[in-house]
Amino acid sequence: MRFENSVIIVTGPSDTGIGGAIAESFAEQGATICLLGIERPERLIKRLQRRDTSLIWLDCDVCNTREVDEAVLSCHKLFERIDVLVNNAGVEFSVPFEQIDDDQWDRLLSVNLTGAMKMTRSVLPFLTEQGGVIVNIASALGMVGCAGYHAYSASKAGLIGMTQSLALELAPRGQRAVCVAPAIVKTPMSYKHATLLDKSTLEDLESAHPLGVGSPNDVANAVLFLASKEASWITGISLPLGWIPSWGLPTPGIQSSLKKNNEYSVNQ
């Protein structure tokens, strides 16, 4: 029960995605869970309730400063502490560079990067000193890039850079900032994009993962370790999951499969 008496905020959780797996894993370790997002994950909440987890769901758009501040304040008033913030909320789409419009670009960076900034800024006054942790969910594409995912890559690279600078600022207070950068994980978000790829490109993608394509629990296990006392001497890092920076992506196959996609995948 590594997180007994700890309060964890997870943004943008879904029923079957990374955020939901993180919330459930923290709950298994005794944590109190505060879920924030715009799409209530009914099945996830029922699973947590069956295990008698102390939790709260708060409607919150991470792009809206007022909603963020109100949600964080409500969480702190109810549980009287905040120990870990997991910035998981994210959106994703793929489109050739010359076809992206301003609204798409602005929306993606607003959620993936600015939303994490707003959440972090709001949580910091309440974050436990000598042990509080900010965990950012980035991506392999924030380190290596991929054709068609330029906006997503830019947002995740920015999140990695923000983590590094934030870690230096928080260290004097005994607080930490860390980041994970997963490769492809089996989530509804990744399945949506897989439908655009031909069989040979999908096989190339799978072979680019030396240990195979990951699961949400693989990410959750890494997040729990980085947020735990066992990792108390680790800060400012962005941990690659399921890959190495030199792995490469089958770019020609992905490029040939691209088509304009105006639907955002919300929640990771």
C-alpha positions in Angstrom: 0.0 0.0 0.0 2.6 2.5 -1.1 0.2 5.3 -1.6 -2.0 4.9 1.5 -3.2 8.3 2.8 -2.1 9.9 -0.5 -4.3 12.0 -2.9 -3.8 11.6 -6.6 -5.2 13.7 -9.3 -5.5 12.2 -12.8 -6.7 14.3 -15.7 -8.5 12.9 -18.8 -9.0 9.3 -17.7 -11.0 7.0 -19.9 -12.5 3.6 -19.3 -9.9 1.6 -21.1 -7.0 4.0 -21.7 -3.8 5.0 -19.9 -5.4 7.4 -17.5 -7.9 4.8 -16.3 -5.1 2.2 -15.7 -3.1 4.8 -13.8 -6.0 5.6 -11.5 -6.8 2.0 -10.8 -3.2 1.2 -10.1 -2.9 4.0 -7.6 -6.2 2.9 -6.0 -4.8 -0.7 -5.6 -1.9 0.9 -3.7 -4.3 2.6 -1.2 -4.5 6.1 -2.8 -7.5 8.5 -2.8 -8.3 9.3 -6.4 -9.5 12.6 -7.9 -10.5 12.3 -11.6 -10.8 15.4 -13.8 -12.1 15.5 -17.3 -14.8 16.4 -19.8 -16.0 12.8 -20.5 -17.1 10.9 -17.4 -15.6 7.4 -17.5 -18.6 5.5 -16.1 -17.1 2.0 -16.2 -13.8 3.1 -14.6 -15.7 4.9 -11.8 -17.8 1.8 -11.2 -14.7 -0.4 -11.0 -13.1 2.0 -8.5 -16.3 2.1 -6.4 -16.5 -1.7 -6.2 -13.1 -1.7 -4.7 -14.3 0.9 -2.1 -11.8 3.5 -3.4 -12.2 7.0 -2.0 -12.7 9.1 -5.1 -14.3 12.0 -6.7 -15.1 12.9 -10.3 -15.0 16.6 -11.3 -16.1 18.0 -14.7 -13.1 20.0 -15.9 -11.7 21.2 -19.2 -8.0 21.5 -18.7 -8.0 24.4 -21.2 -10.3 26.5 -19.0 -8.4 28.2 -16.3 -11.5 28.9 -14.1 -12.6 25.2 -14.3 -9.1 24.0 -13.5 -8.7 26.3 -10.5 -12.2 25.4 -9.2 -11.6 21.6 -9.6 -8.2 21.7 -7.9 -9.6 23.7 -5.0 -12.6 21.4 -4.6 -10.2 18.4 -4.5 -8.1 20.0 -1.9 -11.0 21.1 0.2 -12.5 17.6 0.2 -9.3 15.6 0.9 -7.1 18.3 2.5 -4.0 17.4 0.5 -2.6 16.7 -3.0 0.4 14.4 -3.3 0.6 13.6 -7.0 -0.7 15.2 -10.2 -0.8 13.0 -13.3 -1.2 15.2 -16.4 -2.7 12.6 -18.7 -5.4 14.5 -20.7 -4.6 14.6 -24.3 -5.9 14.8 -27.9 -4.4 13.5 -31.1 -4.9 13.6 -34.8 -2.8 13.0 -38.0 -2.9 15.1 -41.1 -0.3 16.1 -43.8 1.5 19.3 -42.7 0.2 21.5 -45.4 -3.4 20.6 -44.6 -3.4 21.5 -40.9 -5.4 24.5 -40.0 -4.9 27.0 -37.2 -7.7 25.8 -35.0 -6.5 22.2 -35.1 -3.0 23.2 -34.1 -4.1 25.6 -31.4 -6.6 23.0 -29.9 -4.0 20.3 -29.7 -1.3 22.4 -28.1 -3.9 23.9 -25.8 -4.9 20.5 -24.4 -1.6 18.6 -24.5 0.8 21.3 -23.3 -1.0 24.4 -22.0 -3.6 22.3 -20.2 -0.7 20.5 -18.4 0.7 23.9 -17.5 -2.6 25.2 -16.1 -3.1 22.0 -14.0 0.4 22.2 -12.7 0.2 25.9 -11.9 -3.1 25.4 -10.0 -1.9 22.3 -8.0 1.5 23.7 -6.9 0.2 25.8 -4.0 -1.4 22.7 -2.5 1.2 20.1 -3.5 2.8 18.3 -0.6 6.2 19.6 0.2 9.0 17.1 0.7 7.4 14.4 -1.5 4.9 16.0 -3.9 5.2 14.8 -7.5 4.1 16.0 -11.0 4.0 13.2 -13.5 3.5 14.2 -17.2 2.4 11.7 -19.8 4.4 12.5 -23.0 5.1 10.2 -25.9 7.8 8.6 -28.0 6.8 11.1 -30.7 8.0 13.9 -28.5 11.5 12.5 -29.0 11.6 11.0 -32.5 8.7 12.6 -34.4 6.5 10.9 -37.1 5.1 12.0 -40.4 1.7 13.5 -40.0 2.0 13.9 -36.2 3.9 17.2 -36.2 1.5 19.0 -33.9 1.3 16.1 -31.5 5.1 15.7 -31.5 5.5 19.4 -30.8 3.1 19.3 -27.9 4.8 16.3 -26.3 8.3 17.6 -26.9 7.2 20.8 -25.1 5.9 18.7 -22.2 9.3 17.0 -21.9 11.0 20.4 -21.9 8.6 21.8 -19.3 9.2 18.8 -17.1 13.0 19.4 -17.1 12.7 23.1 -16.2 10.0 22.5 -13.6 12.1 19.8 -11.9 14.8 22.4 -11.2 12.3 24.9 -9.8 10.6 22.3 -7.5 13.8 20.7 -6.1 14.4 23.2 -3.3 10.9 22.3 -1.9 11.6 18.6 -2.0 9.1 18.1 -4.9 9.7 16.4 -8.1 8.6 16.5 -11.8 9.0 13.5 -14.0 7.7 12.3 -17.4 7.1 9.1 -19.3 7.3 8.8 -23.1 5.4 5.6 -24.1 5.7 4.1 -27.6 2.5 2.6 -29.0 0.1 1.4 -26.4 -3.1 -0.6 -27.0 -5.7 2.1 -26.4 -8.8 3.3 -28.3 -6.7 6.2 -29.5 -4.1 4.0 -31.1 -6.7 1.7 -32.6 -8.3 4.6 -34.4 -5.1 5.4 -36.2 -4.3 1.8 -36.9 -7.3 1.6 -39.1 -5.6 4.0 -41.5 -2.5 1.8 -42.0 -2.0 -1.1 -44.3 -1.0 -4.6 -43.0 2.7 -4.2 -43.9 3.0 -0.9 -42.1 1.3 -2.3 -39.0 3.8 -5.2 -39.0 6.7 -2.7 -39.4 5.3 -0.7 -36.4 5.1 -3.8 -34.3 8.6 -4.9 -35.2 9.9 -1.4 -34.1 8.9 -2.3 -30.6 11.6 -4.7 -29.3 9.4 -5.9 -26.4 6.1 -5.7 -28.3 3.3 -3.1 -28.3 2.5 -2.0 -24.7 -0.6 -2.0 -22.6 -2.0 0.8 -20.4 -0.9 -1.1 -17.3 2.7 -1.0 -18.6 2.5 2.8 -18.5 0.7 2.8 -15.1 3.5 0.6 -13.5 6.1 3.1 -14.6 4.1 6.1 -13.4 3.6 4.4 -10.0 7.3 3.8 -9.6 8.3 7.4 -10.5 5.7 8.8 -8.2 6.7 6.6 -5.3 9.2 7.1 -2.5 11.5 4.5 -4.2 12.1 7.1 -6.9 12.7 10.0 -4.5 16.1 10.6 -6.1 14.8 10.8 -9.6 13.6 14.1 -11.1 13.5 15.9 -14.4 13.7 12.7 -16.5 11.6 11.6 -19.4 11.5 7.8 -19.3 11.1 6.0 -22.7 8.7 3.1 -22.4 8.7 0.1 -24.8 11.3 1.5 -27.2 14.7 3.2 -27.5 15.3 6.6 -29.2 17.0 5.0 -32.2 14.1 2.7 -32.9 12.8 4.6 -35.9 9.3 4.5 -37.4 8.1 3.1 -40.8 7.6 6.7 -42.1 7.0 5.9 -45.8 4.2 3.5 -44.9 2.6 6.0 -42.5 2.9 8.8 -45.0 1.1 6.8 -47.7 -1.7 6.0 -45.3 -2.4 9.6 -44.1 -5.7 11.2 -44.8 -7.2 14.4 -43.3 -8.7 13.6 -40.0 -10.9 16.2 -38.3 -11.9 14.1 -35.3 -9.9 14.6 -32.1 -9.1 11.6 -30.0 -9.8 12.8 -26.4 -8.3 11.3 -23.3 -5.4 8.9 -23.2 
